[in-house]
């Protein structure tokens, strides 16, 4: 079963942005049953991994490293790899790798028009649609694990995720702690005898994984609709990520058959699919975080690559502000999240004229604004950092300045409420690429360009570091 097969024709309803995002609006009826009559799939785990061949080199080595940790953790795993644009040589190698595992496996080809960009959402939807229909029945197991081809399971991670689902019958998904590492191969080599785990996010150190207890995540949906403010500011503490996510497969496949795709494929840069899919999963059950279960993710290797990745995230978050507003899934007006000595406080301005948007940590935004203003003041530097987007970054930075000045002048007129659900703010350590200066500059650059393109809606603000909850 190693031959790549085409995806079966599957009806996917509500795949447009308004149809998909309207399911997050207050009072939206999904029709999902409140409980399921037990699992009907065979015991075990199905592992879903998308892969492709990017320009300049394939990813078959990192895919094999990922598979090796899966094989060690799940002796009876069923493997589903989605070909989302493999070259002919890479497709041959992937087939050989899967045959060599001796496990039940299949490679399927995601439908992809010539010249279109790769998206993980497209590949994951294709894999889920395959599992949901007859052709995928041989690979269905009780649990479904999402991985990427440049990620790996830390020792004990899967067992901890599964224990959380076993302990909490209302849980639909268990979310690991995703830890960036500079080199996946190096991380695996520094695990003598497989005994090395990650401690406080430092790869390659021998010791115990973080002992923080599993906890229920608040989720992205509330009475006002989609909580874009806190989802964007606190990410995995609110919704988790799809990488390393372990879900109950039968309810998810029910959703695919009756409600269409889990992932939305139309985000401009393909960087916000996880945020939206996790909200839909919360319609099916509880989401639980398992910090002691760690999945490593190979980080971008250069400041420039990190800046480009963060630009994509920042742009998509700003795009969401408009898309969700037009779907009636977020409240009108301008919302801001500010850090005070007593904790996070949410401010709401009911009337900013035609404008609607979000500000995350205005004090940090002022710092980011000053950095972007200095960078874009020098045409040569701006071009070197942002390429063809330099002019739009400059114009978007001016717009951010106007918003911050208006916020500063009118903050006293806003209604406010404390947000004790959000953990205390930790200071940025600026130590790694994802939490360094290039990441912050790149993310805010994406915000200002996305907000410029989608005005009068805006979103400005990067992910906020949080103090870890007590063990």
C-alpha positions as CSV (number, residue, x, y, z in Angstrom):
1,X,0.0,0.0,0.0
2,X,2.9,2.3,-0.6
3,X,1.8,3.6,-4.0
4,X,0.6,7.2,-4.0
5,X,-3.1,7.3,-4.7
6,X,-5.3,10.2,-5.7
7,X,-7.7,11.7,-3.2
8,X,-11.3,10.4,-3.5
9,X,-13.9,13.0,-4.5
10,X,-15.3,14.4,-1.2
11,X,-18.0,17.0,-0.7
12,X,-16.6,19.8,1.5
13,X,-19.3,22.2,2.6
14,X,-18.8,25.7,4.0
15,X,-15.2,25.9,2.7
16,X,-15.5,29.6,1.8
17,X,-14.4,32.2,4.4
18,X,-17.9,33.4,5.3
19,X,-19.3,29.9,5.6
20,X,-16.4,28.5,7.6
21,X,-15.9,31.5,9.9
22,X,-19.6,32.0,10.5
23,X,-19.5,28.9,12.7
24,X,-17.7,31.0,15.3
25,X,-20.4,33.6,15.6
26,X,-22.4,33.8,18.8
27,X,-25.3,31.3,18.7
28,X,-23.9,29.5,15.7
29,X,-25.4,26.0,15.5
30,X,-23.0,23.3,14.4
31,X,-25.4,20.4,14.8
32,X,-22.6,18.4,16.5
33,X,-23.9,15.8,19.0
34,X,-23.1,16.5,22.6
35,X,-21.8,13.0,23.1
36,X,-20.7,10.1,21.0
37,X,-21.6,6.4,21.6
38,X,-18.1,5.3,22.2
39,X,-15.2,4.7,19.8
40,X,-15.8,2.3,16.9
41,X,-12.4,2.4,15.4
42,X,-9.7,-0.1,16.3
43,X,-7.5,0.6,19.3
44,X,-4.2,2.4,18.6
45,X,-3.0,5.5,16.9
46,X,-3.2,6.8,13.3
47,X,-0.4,9.3,12.5
48,X,-1.1,11.9,9.9
49,X,1.9,13.7,8.4
50,X,1.9,16.1,5.4
51,X,5.1,16.5,3.4
52,X,6.3,18.2,0.2
53,X,9.5,19.1,-1.7
54,X,10.4,22.7,-1.3
55,X,12.7,24.6,-3.7
56,X,16.3,23.9,-2.9
57,X,16.0,20.5,-1.3
58,X,13.6,17.8,0.0
59,X,12.5,16.9,3.5
60,X,12.8,13.2,3.4
61,X,15.6,13.1,6.1
62,X,13.5,15.1,8.6
63,X,10.5,12.9,7.7
64,X,12.4,9.8,8.6
65,X,13.6,11.3,11.8
66,X,10.0,12.1,12.7
67,X,8.9,8.6,11.8
68,X,11.6,7.0,13.9
69,X,10.3,8.7,17.0
70,X,6.8,7.6,16.1
71,X,7.9,4.0,15.6
72,X,9.6,4.0,19.0
73,X,6.5,5.4,20.7
74,X,3.7,3.6,18.9
75,X,4.6,0.0,17.9
76,X,1.3,-0.6,16.1
77,X,0.9,2.9,14.5
78,X,-0.9,3.3,11.2
79,X,0.9,5.8,9.0
80,X,-0.8,8.2,6.6
81,X,1.5,10.5,4.7
82,X,0.0,13.2,2.5
83,X,1.9,14.1,-0.6
84,X,1.3,17.8,-1.0
85,X,3.8,18.4,-3.7
86,X,6.6,15.8,-3.6
87,X,9.1,15.6,-6.4
88,X,9.3,12.3,-8.2
89,X,12.6,11.3,-6.5
90,X,11.3,12.3,-3.1
91,X,8.1,10.4,-3.6
92,X,10.1,7.3,-4.3
93,X,12.2,7.7,-1.2
94,X,9.1,8.3,1.0
95,X,7.5,5.1,-0.4
96,X,10.6,3.2,0.5
97,X,10.7,4.6,4.0
98,X,7.2,3.6,4.7
99,X,7.6,0.1,3.3
100,X,10.6,-0.3,5.5
101,X,8.6,0.4,8.7
102,X,6.5,-2.7,8.3
103,X,3.5,-0.8,9.5
104,X,0.1,-0.3,7.9
105,X,0.6,2.8,5.8
106,X,-0.7,4.8,2.8
107,X,0.5,7.7,0.8
108,X,-2.2,9.9,-0.7
109,X,-1.9,12.9,-3.0
110,X,-3.6,16.0,-1.9
111,X,-5.5,17.8,-4.8
112,X,-3.4,20.8,-5.8
113,X,-3.7,23.0,-8.8
114,X,-0.4,23.6,-10.7
115,X,1.4,26.7,-9.4
116,X,-0.6,27.0,-6.2
117,X,1.3,27.4,-2.9
118,X,1.7,24.6,-0.4
119,X,-0.5,24.7,2.7
120,X,-0.6,22.4,5.6
121,X,-4.3,22.9,5.9
122,X,-4.8,21.5,2.4
123,X,-2.8,18.4,3.2
124,X,-4.5,17.7,6.5
125,X,-7.9,18.2,5.1
126,X,-7.0,15.7,2.3
127,X,-5.8,13.2,4.9
128,X,-8.9,13.6,7.1
129,X,-11.2,13.2,4.1
130,X,-9.5,10.0,3.1
131,X,-9.9,8.6,6.6
132,X,-13.5,9.6,6.8
133,X,-14.5,7.5,3.8
134,X,-14.3,3.9,2.9
135,X,-10.8,3.9,1.3
136,X,-9.3,5.0,4.6
137,X,-11.0,2.4,6.9
138,X,-7.9,0.2,7.1
139,X,-5.9,3.0,8.7
140,X,-8.5,4.1,11.2
141,X,-7.5,3.8,14.8
142,X,-9.1,5.1,18.0
143,X,-6.8,8.1,18.3
144,X,-5.3,10.4,15.6
145,X,-1.9,12.1,16.0
146,X,-1.0,15.2,13.9
147,X,2.6,15.7,13.1
148,X,4.6,17.7,10.6
149,X,7.6,16.3,8.7
150,X,10.1,18.4,10.7
151,X,8.8,17.5,14.1
152,X,9.5,14.6,16.5
153,X,8.0,13.1,19.7
154,X,10.0,13.5,22.8
155,X,10.2,10.3,24.9
156,X,7.0,9.6,26.8
157,X,5.1,12.4,25.0
158,X,2.5,10.2,23.4
159,X,1.9,8.2,26.5
160,X,1.2,11.4,28.5
161,X,-1.2,12.7,25.8
162,X,-3.1,9.4,25.7
163,X,-3.3,9.3,29.5
164,X,-4.9,12.7,29.5
165,X,-7.6,11.6,27.0
166,X,-8.2,8.4,29.0
167,X,-8.6,10.4,32.2
168,X,-10.9,13.0,30.8
169,X,-13.7,11.4,28.8
170,X,-15.1,14.8,27.7
171,X,-11.8,15.7,26.1
172,X,-11.7,15.8,22.3
173,X,-8.0,16.7,22.1
174,X,-4.8,16.7,24.1
175,X,-2.2,19.4,23.2
176,X,1.6,18.9,23.8
177,X,4.1,21.6,24.6
178,X,5.8,22.4,21.3
179,X,9.5,23.2,21.7
180,X,11.6,24.7,18.9
181,X,15.1,23.1,18.4
182,X,17.7,24.4,16.0
183,X,18.4,21.0,14.4
184,X,16.2,17.9,14.6
185,X,18.9,15.5,13.7
186,X,21.2,17.0,16.4
187,X,18.5,16.7,19.0
188,X,18.0,13.0,18.2
189,X,21.7,12.4,18.3
190,X,22.0,14.0,21.7
191,X,19.6,11.4,23.2
192,X,21.9,8.6,24.5
193,X,19.8,5.4,24.6
194,X,16.7,7.5,24.0
195,X,16.8,8.7,27.6
196,X,17.3,12.4,27.0
197,X,14.2,14.6,27.3
198,X,13.7,18.3,27.2
199,X,13.9,20.4,30.3
200,X,12.5,23.9,30.3
201,X,12.7,23.9,26.5
202,X,16.5,23.2,26.3
203,X,17.1,20.4,23.8
204,X,19.5,17.6,24.5
205,X,19.7,17.8,28.3
206,X,19.2,14.7,30.3
207,X,16.6,14.9,33.1
208,X,12.9,15.0,33.7
209,X,10.3,16.6,31.5
210,X,8.4,19.6,33.0
211,X,6.0,18.3,35.8
212,X,3.2,20.8,35.2
213,X,-0.1,19.0,35.5
214,X,-2.5,18.7,32.6
215,X,-5.1,21.4,32.5
216,X,-8.2,22.3,30.5
217,X,-7.7,25.1,28.0
218,X,-10.3,27.9,27.9
219,X,-10.8,27.6,24.2
220,X,-11.3,30.3,21.6
221,X,-15.1,30.6,21.7
222,X,-17.2,32.4,24.2
223,X,-20.5,34.3,24.4
224,X,-19.1,37.1,22.3
225,X,-17.9,34.8,19.6
226,X,-14.2,34.2,18.7
227,X,-11.8,35.6,21.2
228,X,-9.2,36.7,18.7
229,X,-7.5,39.0,21.2
230,X,-6.4,36.4,23.7
231,X,-5.9,33.6,21.1
232,X,-3.4,35.8,19.3
233,X,-1.7,37.1,22.4
234,X,-1.4,33.8,24.3
235,X,-1.6,31.1,21.5
236,X,-1.0,27.7,23.0
237,X,-2.3,28.7,26.4
238,X,-5.7,29.3,24.8
239,X,-6.0,26.9,21.9
240,X,-2.9,24.8,21.5
241,X,-1.4,23.9,18.1
242,X,-2.1,21.1,15.7
243,X,1.5,19.9,15.7
244,X,1.6,16.9,18.1
245,X,-2.1,17.1,18.8
246,X,-3.7,13.9,19.8
247,X,-7.5,13.7,19.1
248,X,-10.3,11.1,19.3
249,X,-10.6,10.1,15.7
250,X,-14.3,9.0,15.4
251,X,-15.8,12.4,16.5
252,X,-13.4,14.3,14.2
253,X,-14.3,12.1,11.2
254,X,-18.0,12.6,12.0
255,X,-17.4,16.3,11.7
256,X,-15.7,15.8,8.3
257,X,-18.6,13.8,6.9
258,X,-21.3,16.1,8.2
259,X,-19.8,19.6,8.6
260,X,-17.0,19.7,6.0
261,X,-13.3,20.5,6.4
262,X,-11.7,20.9,9.8
263,X,-9.0,23.3,8.4
264,X,-9.6,26.5,6.5
265,X,-7.4,26.6,3.4
266,X,-7.8,30.2,2.4
267,X,-5.7,32.2,4.8
268,X,-3.3,34.5,2.8
269,X,-0.1,33.0,4.1
270,X,-1.4,29.7,5.4
271,X,-0.3,30.5,9.0
272,X,-3.5,30.6,11.0
273,X,-5.2,27.3,10.2
274,X,-4.4,25.8,13.6
275,X,-6.1,28.7,15.4
276,X,-9.3,28.1,13.5
277,X,-9.3,24.3,13.6
278,X,-8.8,24.2,17.3
279,X,-11.9,26.4,17.8
280,X,-13.9,23.9,15.7
281,X,-12.6,21.0,17.8
282,X,-13.8,22.8,20.9
283,X,-17.4,22.3,19.4
284,X,-16.8,18.5,19.9
285,X,-15.3,18.4,23.4
286,X,-12.8,19.8,25.8
287,X,-9.3,20.8,24.8
288,X,-6.5,19.9,27.3
289,X,-2.9,21.1,27.5
290,X,-0.3,18.5,28.6
291,X,2.9,20.5,29.2
292,X,4.9,17.4,30.2
293,X,4.3,15.9,26.7
294,X,6.8,17.6,24.5
295,X,7.0,17.7,20.7
296,X,10.1,19.2,19.1
297,X,9.8,21.4,16.0
298,X,12.8,22.3,13.9
299,X,13.0,26.1,14.0
300,X,14.0,28.4,11.2
301,X,17.8,28.5,11.1
302,X,18.5,32.2,10.3
303,X,17.2,35.5,11.4
304,X,15.9,36.3,7.9
305,X,14.0,33.0,7.7
306,X,12.5,33.6,11.1
307,X,11.5,37.2,10.1
308,X,9.7,35.9,7.0
309,X,7.9,33.2,9.0
310,X,6.8,35.8,11.6
311,X,5.7,38.2,8.9
312,X,3.4,35.5,7.6
313,X,1.9,34.9,11.0
314,X,1.5,38.6,11.7
315,X,-0.2,39.2,8.3
316,X,-2.7,36.3,8.8
317,X,-3.6,37.5,12.2
318,X,-4.5,40.9,10.8
319,X,-6.4,39.2,8.0
320,X,-8.4,37.4,10.6
321,X,-9.6,40.6,12.1
322,X,-11.5,41.5,9.0
323,X,-12.6,38.0,8.0
324,X,-14.0,37.3,11.5
325,X,-15.7,40.7,11.7
326,X,-17.4,40.2,8.3
327,X,-18.6,36.8,9.5
328,X,-20.1,38.3,12.6
329,X,-17.8,36.2,14.8
330,X,-16.1,39.1,16.8
331,X,-17.6,42.0,18.6
332,X,-17.5,45.5,16.9
333,X,-15.3,48.3,18.1
334,X,-11.7,48.3,19.1
335,X,-10.4,46.0,21.8
336,X,-7.0,46.2,23.6
337,X,-5.2,44.0,26.0
338,X,-2.8,45.9,28.3
339,X,-0.5,44.6,31.1
340,X,-0.9,46.2,34.5
341,X,0.7,45.4,37.8
342,X,-2.5,43.4,38.8
343,X,-2.6,41.4,35.6
344,X,-4.0,41.7,32.1
345,X,-6.8,44.2,31.5
346,X,-9.0,44.2,28.4
347,X,-10.2,47.6,27.1
348,X,-13.1,48.1,24.7
349,X,-13.9,51.1,22.7
350,X,-17.5,50.8,21.3
351,X,-17.0,53.5,18.7
352,X,-13.9,54.3,16.7
353,X,-15.9,55.3,13.6
354,X,-15.6,52.7,10.9
355,X,-12.5,51.1,12.5
356,X,-12.6,47.8,14.3
357,X,-9.6,46.0,15.6
358,X,-7.2,44.7,18.3
359,X,-4.2,46.0,20.1
360,X,-2.1,43.6,22.2
361,X,0.2,45.1,24.8
362,X,0.2,48.8,23.6
363,X,3.4,49.4,25.6
364,X,5.3,46.8,23.6
365,X,3.6,48.1,20.4
366,X,5.1,51.5,21.0
367,X,8.6,49.9,21.1
368,X,7.8,48.0,17.9
369,X,6.5,51.1,16.2
370,X,9.7,53.0,17.0
371,X,11.8,50.1,15.6
372,X,9.8,49.8,12.4
373,X,9.8,53.6,11.9
374,X,13.6,53.7,12.2
375,X,14.0,50.7,9.8
376,X,11.6,52.1,7.1
377,X,13.2,55.6,7.3
378,X,16.2,54.1,5.5
379,X,15.1,52.9,2.1
380,X,18.1,50.6,1.7
381,X,17.7,48.9,5.0
382,X,14.0,48.5,4.6
383,X,14.5,47.0,1.2
384,X,17.1,44.6,2.6
385,X,14.8,43.4,5.4
386,X,11.4,43.4,3.7
387,X,12.1,43.2,0.0
388,X,9.1,44.1,-2.2
389,X,7.0,44.7,0.9
390,X,9.2,47.5,2.2
391,X,6.9,50.3,0.9
392,X,3.8,48.7,2.4
393,X,5.6,48.2,5.7
394,X,6.4,51.9,5.7
395,X,2.8,52.9,5.0
396,X,1.5,50.4,7.5
397,X,3.9,51.7,10.2
398,X,2.5,55.2,9.7
399,X,-1.0,53.8,10.2
400,X,0.1,52.0,13.4
401,X,1.4,55.3,14.7
402,X,-1.9,57.0,14.2
403,X,-3.7,54.1,16.0
404,X,-1.4,54.2,19.0
405,X,-1.7,58.0,19.3
406,X,-5.5,57.7,19.3
407,X,-5.3,54.9,21.9
408,X,-3.1,57.0,24.2
409,X,-5.4,59.9,23.9
410,X,-8.7,58.0,24.5
411,X,-7.8,55.1,26.8
412,X,-9.5,56.7,29.8
413,X,-12.9,56.6,27.9
414,X,-12.8,52.9,27.3
415,X,-14.7,50.3,29.3
416,X,-12.4,47.7,30.9
417,X,-12.4,44.4,32.6
418,X,-9.7,42.2,34.2
419,X,-8.6,39.1,32.4
420,X,-7.6,36.7,35.2
421,X,-7.9,33.8,32.8
422,X,-4.7,35.0,31.2
423,X,-1.4,34.1,33.0
424,X,1.0,36.8,34.3
425,X,3.3,38.2,31.7
426,X,6.9,37.0,31.6
427,X,9.6,39.2,30.2
428,X,11.0,38.5,26.8
429,X,14.5,36.9,27.0
430,X,15.4,37.7,23.4
431,X,17.5,34.5,23.5
432,X,16.2,32.6,20.5
433,X,15.2,33.3,17.0
434,X,11.5,32.9,17.7
435,X,11.6,35.2,20.7
436,X,14.3,37.6,19.4
437,X,14.3,41.0,17.8
438,X,13.9,39.7,14.2
439,X,10.8,37.7,15.3
440,X,9.2,40.7,16.9
441,X,10.0,43.1,14.0
442,X,8.9,40.5,11.4
443,X,5.6,39.8,13.2
444,X,4.7,43.5,13.6
445,X,5.7,44.1,10.0
446,X,3.2,41.4,9.0
447,X,0.6,43.1,11.3
448,X,1.0,46.5,9.8
449,X,0.9,45.3,6.2
450,X,-2.1,43.0,6.9
451,X,-3.9,45.8,8.6
452,X,-3.1,48.2,5.8
453,X,-4.5,45.7,3.2
454,X,-7.6,45.0,5.2
455,X,-8.6,48.3,6.6
456,X,-10.6,49.6,8.4
457,X,-9.9,46.4,10.3
458,X,-6.6,46.0,12.1
459,X,-4.7,43.8,14.5
460,X,-1.4,44.8,16.1
461,X,0.5,42.7,18.6
462,X,2.8,39.7,18.9
463,X,2.6,36.5,21.1
464,X,3.1,37.4,24.7
465,X,5.5,35.4,26.9
466,X,3.7,33.9,30.0
467,X,4.7,32.8,33.4
468,X,4.3,29.0,33.6
469,X,1.4,27.9,35.8
470,X,2.3,26.2,39.1
471,X,3.0,22.5,39.0
